[in-house]
C-alpha cells in the first residue's frame, strides 16, 4: 500500500510540475505577444514620425529649390544690366577724354587771362582724375560682371544639387514604403 501511496504522491508531484510548467509557458507566450505588440507600436509610430519628417523635409527642399530658381533668374537679369552699365561707363569715359582734349584747346586759346587759365588747368586736372577714376570704375564693374556670372553658375550648380537631393529623398521615401510593407500584414 505504501508503494501505491508513493506512486500517487509521485503522480501528484509530476502533475503539479507539469501544470506549473504549462502555466509558465502560457505566461511566457503572453509576454512574447505583449512584447511583439509594443514593438509593432513603436515601429508604427517611428514610421509615422519618419514619414511626417520626410514630408516636411521634402516641402522645405521644394521651397528652397523654387527660391533659388528665382534668385538665379534675377541674378541673370542683373548680369545683363551690369553689362549695359559697363558699356555706358566706357562711353562716358571716352566722352570725358574728348572733353579733356577740348578743354586743353580752350586753355591754350585763353592764355591771356591768367586767372581763367589757372581755373581751366585745375578743371583739366580734376577731369583727368575723374577720367582715371571712371576707368578704374569700369575695370571694377567688369570684375563685378565676372563675379556675378560666376555666382550665377554657382547658383545653377546649387540648384542642380538640390534637384539631385530631391530625387534621393524620393528614393528614400520609396525605400521607407518598401520597409513598411511587412507591417501591413499584421491586423493591428
C-alpha positions as CSV (number, residue, x, y, z in Angstrom):
1,X,0.0,0.0,0.0
2,X,2.8,2.2,0.8
3,X,4.1,1.7,-2.7
4,X,0.7,2.7,-4.1
5,X,0.8,5.9,-2.0
6,X,4.3,6.7,-3.2
7,X,3.1,6.4,-6.7
8,X,0.2,8.7,-6.1
9,X,2.4,11.2,-4.5
10,X,4.8,11.0,-7.4
11,X,1.9,11.4,-9.8
12,X,0.7,14.4,-7.9
13,X,4.2,15.9,-7.9
14,X,4.6,15.3,-11.6
15,X,1.1,16.6,-12.3
16,X,1.8,19.8,-10.3
17,X,5.2,20.2,-12.0
18,X,3.6,19.8,-15.5
19,X,0.8,22.2,-14.5
20,X,3.4,24.8,-13.3
21,X,5.4,24.3,-16.5
22,X,2.2,24.8,-18.6
23,X,1.4,28.0,-16.7
24,X,4.9,29.2,-17.1
25,X,4.8,28.6,-20.8
26,X,1.5,30.4,-21.1
27,X,2.9,33.3,-19.2
28,X,6.0,33.3,-21.5
29,X,3.7,33.2,-24.6
30,X,1.6,36.1,-23.3
31,X,4.8,38.1,-22.5
32,X,6.1,37.4,-26.1
33,X,2.8,38.7,-27.5
34,X,2.9,41.8,-25.4
35,X,6.5,42.5,-26.5
36,X,5.5,41.9,-30.1
37,X,2.6,44.4,-29.8
38,X,4.7,47.0,-28.2
39,X,7.4,46.5,-30.8
40,X,4.8,46.9,-33.5
41,X,3.5,50.1,-32.0
42,X,7.0,51.5,-31.7
43,X,7.7,50.7,-35.3
44,X,4.4,52.1,-36.5
45,X,4.9,55.4,-34.6
46,X,8.5,55.5,-35.8
47,X,7.4,55.1,-39.4
48,X,4.7,57.7,-38.9
49,X,7.3,60.1,-37.5
50,X,9.8,59.4,-40.3
51,X,7.0,59.9,-42.9
52,X,6.0,63.3,-41.4
53,X,9.6,64.3,-41.1
54,X,10.2,63.2,-44.7
55,X,7.2,65.2,-46.0
56,X,8.4,68.3,-44.1
57,X,11.9,67.9,-45.5
58,X,10.5,67.5,-49.0
59,X,8.4,70.6,-48.6
60,X,11.4,72.6,-47.4
61,X,13.6,71.4,-50.2
62,X,10.8,72.2,-52.7
63,X,10.5,75.8,-51.4
64,X,14.3,76.3,-51.3
65,X,14.7,75.0,-54.8
66,X,11.9,77.3,-56.0
67,X,13.5,80.3,-54.3
68,X,17.0,79.5,-55.7
69,X,15.4,79.3,-59.2
70,X,14.0,82.8,-58.7
71,X,17.4,84.1,-57.4
72,X,19.1,82.6,-60.4
73,X,16.7,84.3,-62.8
74,X,17.2,87.7,-61.1
75,X,21.0,87.3,-61.0
76,X,21.0,86.6,-64.7
77,X,18.9,89.7,-65.4
78,X,21.2,91.7,-63.1
79,X,24.2,90.5,-65.0
80,X,22.7,91.8,-68.2
81,X,22.1,95.2,-66.6
82,X,25.7,95.3,-65.4
83,X,26.9,94.6,-68.9
84,X,24.9,97.5,-70.2
85,X,26.2,99.8,-67.4
86,X,29.7,98.7,-68.3
87,X,29.2,99.9,-71.9
88,X,27.7,103.2,-70.7
89,X,30.6,103.8,-68.4
90,X,33.0,103.1,-71.3
91,X,31.1,105.6,-73.4
92,X,31.2,108.2,-70.6
93,X,35.0,107.7,-70.2
94,X,35.5,108.2,-73.9
95,X,33.4,111.3,-73.8
96,X,35.4,112.7,-70.9
97,X,38.6,112.2,-72.9
98,X,37.1,114.3,-75.7
99,X,36.1,116.9,-73.1
100,X,39.6,116.9,-71.7
101,X,41.1,117.5,-75.1
102,X,38.6,120.3,-75.8
103,X,39.5,121.9,-72.5
104,X,43.2,121.7,-73.4
105,X,42.5,123.5,-76.7
106,X,40.4,126.1,-74.8
107,X,43.1,126.5,-72.3
108,X,45.7,127.3,-75.0
109,X,43.2,129.8,-76.6
110,X,42.8,131.9,-73.5
111,X,46.2,132.1,-72.0
112,X,45.7,135.8,-72.0
113,X,43.7,135.5,-68.8
114,X,45.9,134.0,-66.1
115,X,43.1,133.5,-63.6
116,X,40.9,131.8,-66.1
117,X,43.9,129.8,-67.3
118,X,44.6,128.6,-63.7
119,X,40.9,127.6,-63.2
120,X,40.9,125.7,-66.5
121,X,44.1,124.0,-65.5
122,X,42.5,122.9,-62.3
123,X,39.4,121.7,-64.2
124,X,41.7,119.9,-66.6
125,X,43.5,118.2,-63.7
126,X,40.1,117.3,-62.0
127,X,38.8,115.9,-65.2
128,X,41.9,113.8,-65.6
129,X,41.4,112.5,-62.1
130,X,37.7,111.8,-62.9
131,X,38.7,110.0,-66.1
132,X,41.2,107.9,-64.2
133,X,38.5,107.1,-61.6
134,X,36.0,106.2,-64.2
135,X,38.5,103.9,-65.9
136,X,39.1,102.3,-62.6
137,X,35.4,102.0,-62.0
138,X,34.9,100.4,-65.4
139,X,37.5,97.8,-64.5
140,X,35.8,97.1,-61.2
141,X,32.5,96.8,-62.9
142,X,34.0,94.3,-65.4
143,X,35.4,92.4,-62.4
144,X,31.9,92.5,-60.8
145,X,30.4,91.2,-64.0
146,X,32.7,88.2,-63.9
147,X,31.8,87.6,-60.2
148,X,28.1,87.9,-61.0
149,X,28.4,85.5,-63.9
150,X,30.4,83.1,-61.7
151,X,27.8,83.4,-58.9
152,X,25.0,82.6,-61.4
153,X,26.9,79.5,-62.4
154,X,27.4,78.5,-58.8
155,X,23.7,79.1,-58.1
156,X,22.8,76.9,-61.1
157,X,25.1,74.2,-59.7
158,X,23.5,74.5,-56.3
159,X,20.1,74.3,-57.9
160,X,21.2,71.0,-59.7
161,X,22.4,69.6,-56.3
162,X,19.0,70.4,-54.7
163,X,17.3,68.6,-57.6
164,X,19.6,65.6,-57.1
165,X,18.8,65.7,-53.3
166,X,15.1,65.8,-54.1
167,X,15.5,62.7,-56.2
168,X,17.4,60.9,-53.4
169,X,14.8,61.9,-50.8
170,X,12.2,60.4,-53.1
171,X,14.2,57.2,-53.3
172,X,14.4,57.2,-49.5
173,X,10.6,57.5,-49.3
174,X,10.2,54.6,-51.7
175,X,12.7,52.6,-49.5
176,X,10.7,53.5,-46.4
177,X,7.5,52.3,-48.1
178,X,9.3,49.1,-49.0
179,X,10.4,48.6,-45.4
180,X,6.9,49.2,-44.1
181,X,5.3,46.5,-46.4
182,X,5.9,43.7,-43.8
183,X,4.0,45.7,-41.2
184,X,0.9,45.8,-43.4
185,X,0.2,42.1,-43.0
186,X,-0.5,42.5,-39.2
187,X,-4.1,43.1,-38.4
188,X,-3.4,45.5,-35.5
